[in-house]
Amino acid sequence: MFAFDWRSLLVTVLVAVVAIGLVLAQFSYADNPNNQQSLSNLSQRVPMLEQTTNWIQRDQLCMPLAAYGRALAAALPANSRVYLTGMVGPTNQGSLGYYYFLRNYLFPRDLEIYLGQGSFTRNGFTGQPADSPEMLKTNGFDLVVVFENNQMQLLPLTTNGVPKPQ
């Protein structure tokens, strides 16, 4: 008599359906230039990335925010203190990715988003924001990165905060 386990058959069918769906998605969206993650687009990008030896230029080809962070890190002295505006409060919670990204690339520089004591809650960071350049300069910051409308603008406060051309 033929005996089989329904649960094993169900799992096998589900895995097969998901695998087929993933493969079909690679081919059906391959011609879309906005789909940078398709296998065909990735295969076309490999030679271009192999030829690019400059890290900043390579990041620019993949993720422009990474290139911005890496270029800023290369242009600033390691002892610069940087303040990033527009990150405190529940309305700015969606922008915190920029803070984490820049914090990674600007390390070991001090990158702050509030003055004094603050904390992270489920509604974002709490603390005293400082948008006054005079107040930030008094607190020892060299550079202010003004973040508004998903755009960043640099405002040097001291000579240590002026990015050097690369």
JOPE-V222539 format. One record per run of one state. SS is the DSSP state (H for helix, E for strand, L for the rest). FROM is the first residue (numbers start at 1). LEN is the number of residues. If there is no record, write none. Layout:
BEGIN
ss	from	len
SS	FROM	LEN
SS	FROM	LEN
END
This chain:
BEGIN
ss	from	len
L	1	5
H	6	23
L	29	10
H	39	13
L	52	3
H	55	8
L	63	1
H	64	12
L	76	5
E	81	4
L	85	3
E	88	1
L	89	1
H	90	17
L	107	3
E	110	3
L	113	2
E	115	7
L	122	2
E	124	5
L	129	4
H	133	6
L	139	4
E	143	6
L	149	2
E	151	6
L	157	2
H	159	3
L	162	5
END
